[in-house]
């Protein structure tokens, strides 16, 4: 599912608020390693800057950049599963 950024930004926030956020096994490992909680990811999805992921040639992945709840830099690579859900592939601190 490829959509333009103007459509993606509000959709990410809507999905974060509705509970349609899934986490990949890799993301769960990275969260534990970096001390990131689900509340940090939801904060990032609601308030972060959303752009294309420059390392993804397919154009499907987005990069969300911002901070966690405590103001620590946080990024997440995400992909839409549908218009009602998204998958957080990984988090980077």
N, C-alpha and C positions, 0 to 999 in steps of 0.2 A: 504494500500500500504506500504509494508515494503521493504526498500532498505538498502544496506550497507552504512556505514558512508563515505567511499571513494567516493561513487556516490552521497550521500546526500549533501556533502559540496558544490560542485560547482553548484548543482541543486538549492539549497536554494538561492545562490547568483544570479543565472540566473533568477529565479522567482521574486526576489526582484527588479531586474532591469527592468523586463518586465511588472511589475504592477499586477502580479497575487497573491497579498497578500490580504487575507480577514481577518477580525477581528471579533472574537466572541463577543456577548453582554457582557459577563463577562470581556473580555479584554478591551472593551470600558469603562466599569465602573472603572477598575483598572487604566487605562490610565488617566482618569479624576482625580481619587484620588491621583495618584502619580505625576501628572504633566508631563506625557509622551506624546509626539506628534508623529504623523505618521512618521515624518522625523527621530525621534529617533529610531523607530522600524526598518526603512529601513537601517539606519546606522548600527544598531546592526546586522541585517541579512547579511549585506555585509562584516562586519569586525569582527564579533564575532566568538568565538569557538563553534563548533557544536559537540554535543555528544548525546548519548542516555539519555533519561530522566529516572533517577534512580527510580522515584516513579511510573513509568508506567510499569506494568507487561506485557502488550500486545506487547511491543516493537515498537509500531507505533509512539509514541511521541518522539520528539527530544527536547533537551534543548540547547538554544543558550545563551552563556554567554559572556559578554563584557561590553561595556559602551555605553552611549548615545552620542550625538554630543558634549556635554559639558564635557565629561569625567567622568560622574557619573555612578557608577556600575548599570548594567541593565541585566536582564535575561528574556527570553521569552520561553514559552512552545509552540511548534508548531507541526503540523501534516500535511502531504501532503494530498491534496485532489485529485490531479492528478500530472502528470509530468509537468503541466503548472501552478499549483496553490497550495497554502498552506494556512492553517488557523492558525492564532496566537490565541491560546487558552487563554493565560493570560500573563501578564508581572509582573515581580517582581523587586523591586528596592533594 
